[in-house]
Amino acid sequence: MTSPASSFDPAQLAAAVRRGERPALAQALNLLDDRREGSRRQAADFLRQLEAGQPGDSGHLIGMTGPPGAGKSSLTAALITVWRQRGLRVGVLAVDPSSPISGGALLGDRLRMKTSADDDGVFIRSLACRGEFGGLSAEVWPMSLVMLAASDLVIIETVGVGQREIDISRMCDTTCFVAQPGSGDSVQFLKAGILEVPHVLVVNKEDMGAVARRTLSELGTALGRAHTDGNWEVPVLSASATAGTGVEALADTLALHGKALRDSKCLHERRRQYRAQWLLKRLQEEFGSHGIKRLGGEPDLLRQLAEQNLSLFEQHEALRQRLLGAAAGDSNSTINF
Amino acid sequence: MTSPASSFDPAQLAAAVRRGERPALAQALNLLDDRREGSRRQAADFLRQLEAGQPGDSGHLIGMTGPPGAGKSSLTAALITVWRQRGLRVGVLAVDPSSPISGGALLGDRLRMKTSADDDGVFIRSLACRGEFGGLSAEVWPMSLVMLAASDLVIIETVGVGQREIDISRMCDTTCFVAQPGSGDSVQFLKAGILEVPHVLVVNKEDMGAVARRTLSELGTALGRAHTDGNWEVPVLSASATAGTGVEALADTLALHGKALRDSKCLHERRRQYRAQWLLKRLQEEFGSHGIKRLGGEPDLLRQLAEQNLSLFEQHEALRQRLLGAAAGDSNSTINF
């Protein structure tokens, strides 16, 4: 057990998170979510400890996207069952406002049916009420770091159509798009280049029969032989969360993409770049394009951000202070991430 | 004819735009699009002249949104034919990357078939290559002001699903969503609150029969008896751009919403607020939330912006200068809108 928070020990909390202790994980995520100044300092201390002891390519961060109603949550629940059978620990960050996970107890109930209520190997966190819909909130990236430290697999569930912000395809190792049978919009979005080509595409509800098969074939045609990550040919799979078919194969394919990234030594580099983009985005939100220009411009800044070895929040704070100027004691220079 | 641009006369250009002269309209839109400093000053002068002579509630600004493939462009073309028969002048700003208008000659060809090639009453401008997809580019608002000065109706065509930026529903008087028969995604997006409720909803391709009727009924159910603008009950219409059915009724409904806005004296106020939001957004992009805080915070700033009587670019420039500080001669304080 961790000690009570009265005497906060960031190193101890980081160690407990890495051991996958649920109370520690909950405490850490709450801390990252707490915007009071004292908590922000504690969060910075904690994240420094966590990042120091964590290899840059641990775990597998998977994004599940797709329109509401396609069954992302059911499919995630079915995948979790498979992963648990394989002995993997799973974290879920749900950021889809229409998701039964974020929306309430629905997936929680479904999960409880399938996995034991005291299964320490599954941890679910909803971010439903953060910020505006769709665009991933600023907390998602640091929270995913915490979940990666505690789990083998982390799933981020979101809508993911037409987002311009840090979207899921710019923060996950593997993006999986869940399509709804009979819905032409996904095909059209793909064709129009509005939907970024995912790493894995799956048509859910294959138990619907002909309409699911037609969507499968339309998506295959729309994609052609699309490649991402150099030579990864995007597979189009078929599954049914409710019937439980195709889920093992989907889990295998997701793992295969993760392995391909790791084998080609791309994973560590990709995460560094995503981290740099998160920092850039935070600074842009607070200081605009003028602020980014003052820090040397976007390409230069991204290069600097990817090279530095400070922890996430320290790096953010150092750059904030450069923009806020030398007036170290004024009211604007409090930690604000 | 306007005089050649060598001796630029902003008042003359504004007058020629208001008379609906095509070369003047083209010149004005090019000017707003030109990021060189000399052009920016000319654009500011021109827009001041234009705004000074233009009532705040002239014309009708209509947004056509919907997924790619739903037939927004064909429906727009069919509407234009109806409007031209009614003697109305029409401007089109196309910002959908998948649109045949932005994409090239397709709608241009279709339009040429239906309207005379030397019909001065239709003016089309594509913004396909501005900025990132979907999110309306910064130029759309000033360009729509220019088009409103020259036309009775201005159509902005965009994808409009899941955009967080100044989206079309925050700049048009009337938003019309074009749905694709058989596509459940639109229904799901509406239900999930991801798609903002439009003022008018139309299912295109009613010639597809049963599948179009089912979508019509699903959308009706998803909307319930949704209201916008206080007591405007959102109508769900059916049309076919190719068969030419339902287009007159759609034109009537759009006009009815415009009339309701004008009758309730909301139009002028709404445009002032949209203008203020455009300014806020521009300042946010350049100076971030920190800059907005320095100008007094968003609610206060929006109030100020809606009250002032400077022209659009002058107001923008005055606020930029306040944020850039007193160093009036330095390299950062050039006009930059």
Chai-1 contact restraints between the chains, C-beta under 6 A:
chainA,res_idxA,chainB,res_idxB,connection_type,confidence,min_distance_angstrom,max_distance_angstrom,comment,restraint_id
A,P67,B,D185,contact,1.0,0.0,6.0,A-B,restraint_1
A,P67,B,Q188,contact,1.0,0.0,6.0,A-B,restraint_2
A,P68,B,Q188,contact,1.0,0.0,6.0,A-B,restraint_3
A,P68,B,A192,contact,1.0,0.0,6.0,A-B,restraint_4
A,G69,B,Q188,contact,1.0,0.0,6.0,A-B,restraint_5
A,S98,B,A192,contact,1.0,0.0,6.0,A-B,restraint_6
A,E132,B,R164,contact,1.0,0.0,6.0,A-B,restraint_7
A,F133,B,I194,contact,1.0,0.0,6.0,A-B,restraint_8
A,G134,B,G162,contact,1.0,0.0,6.0,A-B,restraint_9
A,G135,B,R164,contact,1.0,0.0,6.0,A-B,restraint_10
A,V161,B,G162,contact,1.0,0.0,6.0,A-B,restraint_11
A,G162,B,G134,contact,1.0,0.0,6.0,A-B,restraint_12
A,G162,B,V161,contact,1.0,0.0,6.0,A-B,restraint_13
A,G162,B,G162,contact,1.0,0.0,6.0,A-B,restraint_14
A,R164,B,E132,contact,1.0,0.0,6.0,A-B,restraint_15
A,R164,B,G135,contact,1.0,0.0,6.0,A-B,restraint_16
A,S183,B,S183,contact,1.0,0.0,6.0,A-B,restraint_17
A,S183,B,G184,contact,1.0,0.0,6.0,A-B,restraint_18
A,S183,B,D185,contact,1.0,0.0,6.0,A-B,restraint_19
A,G184,B,S183,contact,1.0,0.0,6.0,A-B,restraint_20
A,D185,B,P67,contact,1.0,0.0,6.0,A-B,restraint_21
A,D185,B,S183,contact,1.0,0.0,6.0,A-B,restraint_22
A,D185,B,D185,contact,1.0,0.0,6.0,A-B,restraint_23
A,Q188,B,P67,contact,1.0,0.0,6.0,A-B,restraint_24
A,Q188,B,P68,contact,1.0,0.0,6.0,A-B,restraint_25
A,Q188,B,G69,contact,1.0,0.0,6.0,A-B,restraint_26
A,A192,B,P68,contact,1.0,0.0,6.0,A-B,restraint_27
A,A192,B,S98,contact,1.0,0.0,6.0,A-B,restraint_28
A,E285,B,G288,contact,1.0,0.0,6.0,A-B,restraint_29
A,E285,B,S289,contact,1.0,0.0,6.0,A-B,restraint_30
A,E286,B,G288,contact,1.0,0.0,6.0,A-B,restraint_31
A,E286,B,S289,contact,1.0,0.0,6.0,A-B,restraint_32
A,E286,B,H290,contact,1.0,0.0,6.0,A-B,restraint_33
A,F287,B,G288,contact,1.0,0.0,6.0,A-B,restraint_34
A,F287,B,H290,contact,1.0,0.0,6.0,A-B,restraint_35
A,G288,B,E285,contact,1.0,0.0,6.0,A-B,restraint_36
A,G288,B,E286,contact,1.0,0.0,6.0,A-B,restraint_37
A,G288,B,F287,contact,1.0,0.0,6.0,A-B,restraint_38
A,G288,B,G288,contact,1.0,0.0,6.0,A-B,restraint_39
A,G288,B,G291,contact,1.0,0.0,6.0,A-B,restraint_40
A,S289,B,E285,contact,1.0,0.0,6.0,A-B,restraint_41
A,S289,B,E286,contact,1.0,0.0,6.0,A-B,restraint_42
A,H290,B,E286,contact,1.0,0.0,6.0,A-B,restraint_43
A,H290,B,F287,contact,1.0,0.0,6.0,A-B,restraint_44
A,G291,B,G288,contact,1.0,0.0,6.0,A-B,restraint_45
